[in-house]
Amino acid sequence: MAEAIVHPWFAERWQHLCGLHRDERLPHALIVHGAQGIGKSHFATAFAHYLLCQSPNGDEVCGQCRSCQLNAVHGHPDLFLLEPEEPGKPIKVDQIRGLTDFINSTAQQGGYRVVILNPADAMNVAAANALLKMLEEPGRDTVLMLLTDRLGQVMPTIKSRCQRVECPLPQEAEATAYVAAKLELAEDEAAHIVRINNGAPMAAMKYKESGLDEWRSQLIKGLADVLKKRRTVVEVAQSWQKADLEVMLGWLYGLLADASRAKLTGNEQVQHADAQNMLLAIVRKADPVKLFQLASRVQEERKSLILRQNTNKQMLLERILLEWSAVLR
């Protein structure tokens, strides 16, 4: 279970939901969506704790009641977390059916029963269809919160039965200050990793703490080696075999978008300082048509991965690197 934290950039959404609750207008199903790594699971956990609190103080939990004590040790019997059995795997229909007893039971603490399903886009078709029945008849004092980074991948029939809670990215300065404080980094370093992670603070922290920065270095080195013909596309693709392909393509798309922006504006300034020299060479010498086509190709391949379409990793990387090698005129 994620920590219960309402990050400052969610303040408006928090006040809105708490207001709906106080006015007894809270819907029985919410779909909490927004970019990856901005703290949606923290937000959902905090709101679950708020709903379960027996003596809330305005928009805050009391921290003293029996429900708050149970939530503090992640042991509240009226809070159900549903996730894939393994990271990256789908949520199966049997897992959804396992909710039945919980949904149909009486709340043990006499208040709400709350379900957090994360991520909603991981449900296979059978699981989503099974959930539909629960969304239609969830029972009294039951709230289901579905979380997703990929709203477009959630079945329309699921989305139509939920009220959407769109979670915004923080301002870059706010995200930078948060990451700098949490990781005790200089502001310029924090700003750099925030930009790499598309402005998402929690993604930036994971990047720094989990060693993803080493794979980032391997990506940039490989791209530079291909342009300078120090290694072949086959060799570079082989060296990336153990990397998370979706992450690597996301970074590559960010680099291409940075170079494209500078190319279009005629302003030789790029945001990604760790690849500055290479990107400036691209800006000055690249064929703009090839650059934009490659960015589109990378985005399409990312979409295929998100849709969990099977792909030959080596062949995909070789195709992209071949196009990368041809962007310079």
Phi, psi and omega per residue, in radians:
M1 nan 2.315 3.137
A2 -1.201 2.779 3.048
E3 -1.130 2.639 3.104
A4 -1.605 1.694 -3.098
I5 -2.376 2.313 2.996
V6 -1.811 1.737 -3.122
H7 -1.175 2.627 -3.055
P8 -0.935 -0.590 -3.090
W9 -1.290 -0.111 3.075
F10 -1.799 0.138 -3.012
A11 -0.994 -0.768 -3.104
E12 -1.142 -0.734 3.126
R13 -1.129 -0.687 -3.141
W14 -1.087 -0.838 -3.129
Q15 -1.089 -0.646 3.124
H16 -1.104 -0.853 -3.105
L17 -1.166 -0.727 3.109
C18 -1.080 -0.652 3.102
G19 -1.131 -0.739 3.087
L20 -1.056 -0.697 3.139
H21 -1.128 -0.817 -3.131
R22 -1.099 -0.605 -3.123
D23 -1.500 0.080 -3.127
E24 1.012 0.676 3.115
R25 -2.094 0.254 -3.105
L26 -1.242 2.186 3.104
P27 -1.199 2.822 -3.095
H28 -1.432 -0.181 -3.135
A29 -2.464 2.258 3.113
L30 -2.154 2.461 2.980
I31 -2.006 1.938 -3.052
V32 -1.647 1.980 -3.014
H33 -2.322 2.716 -3.136
G34 2.864 -3.129 -3.081
A35 -1.064 2.689 3.090
Q36 -1.179 2.446 3.000
G37 1.427 0.439 3.135
I38 -1.901 -0.046 3.070
G39 1.787 0.450 -3.129
K40 -1.113 -0.685 -3.129
S41 -1.177 -0.610 3.050
H42 -1.082 -0.781 -3.121
F43 -1.084 -0.825 -3.114
A44 -1.128 -0.707 3.116
T45 -1.122 -0.737 3.117
A46 -1.078 -0.708 -3.125
F47 -1.237 -0.618 3.051
A48 -1.049 -0.796 3.121
H49 -1.084 -0.662 3.120
Y50 -1.113 -0.779 3.131
L51 -1.114 -0.595 -3.081
L52 -1.462 -0.321 -3.130
C53 -1.084 2.362 -3.079
Q54 -1.507 -0.296 -3.134
S55 -2.476 1.105 -3.110
P56 -1.093 2.561 3.125
N57 -1.889 1.620 -3.061
G58 1.162 -2.109 3.133
D59 -1.703 0.316 -3.101
E60 -2.211 2.636 3.048
V61 -1.251 2.723 -3.130
C62 -1.338 -0.518 -3.141
G63 1.363 -0.008 -3.047
Q64 -2.081 -0.459 -3.040
C65 -1.228 2.996 -3.117
R66 -1.056 -0.708 3.138
S67 -1.101 -0.745 3.115
C68 -1.111 -0.665 3.114
Q69 -1.134 -0.710 3.111
L70 -1.165 -0.716 3.119
N71 -1.134 -0.569 -3.129
A72 -1.097 -0.468 3.134
V73 -1.923 0.314 3.111
H74 0.950 0.706 -3.089
G75 -2.221 0.443 -3.108
H76 -1.332 2.164 -3.086
P77 -1.246 -0.234 -3.110
D78 -1.779 0.255 3.069
L79 -2.109 2.125 -3.045
F80 -2.061 2.090 3.090
L81 -1.807 2.170 3.135
L82 -2.065 2.065 -3.127
E83 -2.358 2.899 3.013
P84 -1.019 2.598 -3.134
E85 -1.142 -0.501 3.051
E86 -2.395 2.554 3.119
P87 -0.968 2.341 3.119
G88 1.490 -0.140 3.131
K89 -1.604 2.790 3.129
P90 -1.324 2.755 2.938
I91 -1.438 2.187 -2.988
K92 -1.671 2.831 -3.104
V93 -1.085 -0.606 3.135
D94 -1.121 -0.576 3.094
Q95 -1.169 -0.712 3.106
I96 -1.140 -0.744 3.120
R97 -1.097 -0.489 3.104
G98 -1.141 -0.261 3.087
L99 -1.320 -0.310 -2.982
T100 -0.956 -0.890 -3.117
D101 -1.059 -0.700 -3.141
F102 -1.130 -0.830 -3.105
I103 -1.092 -0.652 -3.059
N104 -1.552 -0.038 -3.105
S105 -1.529 2.935 3.037
T106 -1.553 2.397 -3.137
A107 -1.035 2.220 -3.059
Q108 -1.196 -0.482 3.118
Q109 -1.736 0.150 3.013
G110 1.405 0.128 -3.133
G111 -2.097 -2.250 3.139
Y112 -1.367 2.767 2.807
R113 -1.983 2.282 -3.034
V114 -2.184 2.329 3.079
V115 -2.033 2.288 2.993
I116 -1.998 2.052 3.141
L117 -1.951 2.062 -3.005
N118 -2.525 2.102 -0.016
P119 -1.680 2.568 -3.107
A120 -1.150 -0.495 -3.125
D121 -1.300 -0.115 3.140
A122 -1.499 -0.134 3.132
M123 -1.212 2.331 2.997
N124 -1.351 3.064 -3.022
V125 -1.063 -0.749 -3.126
A126 -1.113 -0.694 3.128
A127 -1.150 -0.742 3.139
A128 -1.111 -0.715 3.128
N129 -1.148 -0.646 3.102
A130 -1.162 -0.642 3.134
L131 -1.190 -0.550 -3.128
L132 -0.937 -0.732 -3.116
K133 -1.100 -0.656 3.132
M134 -1.247 -0.618 3.118
L135 -1.172 -0.542 -3.141
E136 -1.322 -0.614 -3.116
E137 -2.373 1.250 -3.027
P138 -1.353 -0.273 -3.077
G139 1.638 2.855 -3.076
R140 -1.273 2.513 3.083
D141 0.952 0.738 3.090
T142 -2.144 2.305 3.094
V143 -2.203 2.221 3.056
L144 -1.888 2.242 3.077
M145 -2.020 2.048 3.118
L146 -1.798 2.229 -3.099
L147 -1.907 2.478 3.079
T148 -2.753 2.536 2.963
D149 -1.608 -0.215 -2.964
R150 -2.282 1.280 -3.064
L151 -1.005 -0.613 -3.126
G152 -1.136 -0.301 -3.134
Q153 -1.644 0.007 3.097
V154 -1.581 2.378 -3.096
M155 -0.966 2.361 3.140
P156 -0.965 -0.631 3.141
T157 -1.163 -0.512 3.045
I158 -1.246 -0.833 -3.105
K159 -1.072 -0.639 -3.081
S160 -1.195 -0.313 -3.124
R161 -1.741 0.089 -3.122
C162 -2.151 2.571 2.959
Q163 -1.463 2.293 -3.073
R164 -1.451 2.387 3.043
V165 -2.118 1.713 -3.105
E166 -1.428 2.154 -3.108
C167 -1.760 2.152 -3.042
P168 -1.479 2.732 2.904
L169 -1.225 2.529 3.011
P170 -1.231 2.841 2.969
Q171 -1.101 2.615 -3.070
E172 -1.000 -0.717 -3.140
A173 -1.102 -0.677 3.132
E174 -1.170 -0.782 3.116
A175 -1.119 -0.711 -3.141
T176 -1.115 -0.791 3.139
A177 -1.086 -0.691 -3.136
Y178 -1.115 -0.862 -3.108
V179 -1.157 -0.723 3.125
A180 -1.041 -0.729 -3.123
A181 -1.229 -0.769 -3.081
K182 -1.183 -0.688 -3.067
L183 -1.768 0.011 -3.125
E184 0.952 0.952 -3.126
L185 -1.943 2.740 2.971
A186 -1.143 2.638 -3.043
E187 -1.066 -0.669 -3.112
D188 -1.168 -0.651 3.107
E189 -1.201 -0.730 3.110
A190 -1.084 -0.741 3.134
A191 -1.083 -0.668 -3.141
H192 -1.092 -0.837 -3.093
I193 -1.299 -0.441 3.031
V194 -1.150 -0.757 3.127
R195 -1.124 -0.714 3.115
I196 -1.007 -0.615 -3.084
N197 -1.765 0.505 2.989
N198 0.985 0.607 3.049
G199 1.452 0.111 -3.072
A200 -1.647 1.977 -3.030
P201 -1.090 -0.804 -3.109
M202 -1.188 -0.602 3.066
A203 -1.146 -0.663 3.114
A204 -1.135 -0.697 3.128
M205 -1.177 -0.720 3.097
K206 -1.092 -0.719 3.120
Y207 -0.981 -0.797 -3.086
K208 -1.278 -0.688 -3.014
E209 -1.440 -0.425 -3.031
S210 -1.765 0.085 3.094
G211 1.436 0.243 3.110
L212 -1.162 -0.351 3.125
D213 -1.088 -0.475 3.093
E214 -1.200 -0.694 3.092
W215 -1.205 -0.574 3.067
R216 -1.077 -0.754 3.104
S217 -1.093 -0.689 3.129
Q218 -1.144 -0.648 3.105
L219 -1.085 -0.891 -3.075
I220 -1.142 -0.707 3.109
K221 -1.095 -0.760 -3.139
G222 -1.105 -0.748 3.120
L223 -1.101 -0.741 3.119
A224 -1.139 -0.699 -3.139
D225 -1.106 -0.662 3.120
V226 -1.160 -0.783 -3.140
L227 -1.092 -0.656 -3.098
K228 -1.615 0.087 3.098
K229 1.037 0.556 3.053
R230 -1.413 -0.496 3.070
R231 -2.423 2.718 3.110
T232 -1.436 2.871 3.106
V233 -1.107 -0.579 3.116
V234 -1.126 -0.784 -3.134
E235 -1.113 -0.756 -3.133
V236 -1.172 -0.754 3.118
A237 -1.048 -0.693 3.115
Q238 -1.137 -0.621 -3.120
S239 -1.237 -0.265 -3.141
W240 -1.753 0.139 -3.011
Q241 -1.057 -0.559 -3.083
K242 -1.576 -0.022 -3.119
A243 -1.411 2.789 3.032
D244 -1.317 1.933 -3.005
L245 -1.102 -0.704 3.140
E246 -1.108 -0.695 3.108
V247 -1.134 -0.799 -3.127
M248 -1.068 -0.758 3.138
L249 -1.180 -0.588 3.070
G250 -1.096 -0.763 3.095
W251 -1.121 -0.760 -3.140
L252 -1.072 -0.727 3.109
Y253 -1.092 -0.687 3.100
G254 -1.075 -0.709 3.104
L255 -1.144 -0.753 3.141
L256 -1.151 -0.687 3.111
A257 -1.134 -0.681 3.114
D258 -1.086 -0.837 3.137
A259 -1.146 -0.683 -3.135
S260 -1.124 -0.711 3.131
R261 -1.061 -0.813 3.137
A262 -1.149 -0.633 3.130
K263 -1.136 -0.755 -3.095
L264 -1.219 -0.669 -3.087
T265 -1.465 -0.294 -3.078
G266 1.279 0.199 -3.130
N267 -1.782 1.919 -3.060
E268 -1.362 1.123 3.050
Q269 -2.327 2.271 3.131
V270 -2.119 2.705 -3.061
Q271 -1.535 -0.477 -3.035
H272 -1.572 1.646 -3.025
A273 -1.129 -0.500 -3.094
D274 -1.259 -0.229 3.109
A275 -2.191 0.442 -2.972
Q276 -1.029 -0.877 -3.072
N277 -1.089 -0.770 3.139
M278 -1.122 -0.760 -3.107
L279 -1.161 -0.643 3.110
L280 -1.162 -0.611 3.064
A281 -1.132 -0.679 3.089
I282 -1.116 -0.775 -3.124
V283 -1.047 -0.715 -3.057
R284 -1.384 -0.552 -2.939
K285 -2.087 -0.144 -3.020
A286 -1.334 2.591 2.942
D287 -1.301 2.029 -3.049
P288 -1.045 -0.632 3.136
V289 -1.100 -0.806 3.129
K290 -1.123 -0.642 3.139
L291 -1.105 -0.824 -3.117
F292 -1.204 -0.642 3.112
Q293 -1.124 -0.700 3.129
L294 -1.154 -0.714 3.099
A295 -1.040 -0.728 3.108
S296 -1.133 -0.719 3.122
R297 -1.067 -0.797 -3.128
V298 -1.084 -0.720 3.140
Q299 -1.145 -0.668 3.108
E300 -1.147 -0.708 3.123
E301 -1.162 -0.646 3.074
R302 -1.085 -0.731 3.130
K303 -1.076 -0.720 3.118
S304 -1.076 -0.701 3.115
L305 -1.150 -0.722 3.125
I306 -1.073 -0.644 3.116
L307 -1.385 0.059 3.085
R308 1.069 0.592 3.049
Q309 -1.368 2.365 -3.123
N310 -1.144 2.441 -3.130
T311 -2.555 2.635 3.053
N312 -1.500 1.903 -3.010
K313 -1.044 -0.798 -3.115
Q314 -1.073 -0.817 -3.106
M315 -1.153 -0.698 3.129
L316 -1.070 -0.841 -3.138
L317 -1.107 -0.686 3.133
E318 -1.104 -0.720 3.128
R319 -1.086 -0.781 -3.117
I320 -1.165 -0.721 -3.135
L321 -1.192 -0.564 3.068
L322 -1.113 -0.756 3.094
E323 -1.165 -0.656 3.093
W324 -1.051 -0.741 -3.098
S325 -1.155 -0.325 -3.067
A326 -1.763 0.080 -3.068
V327 -1.295 -0.463 3.133
L328 -1.386 2.397 -3.130
R329 -1.367 nan nan
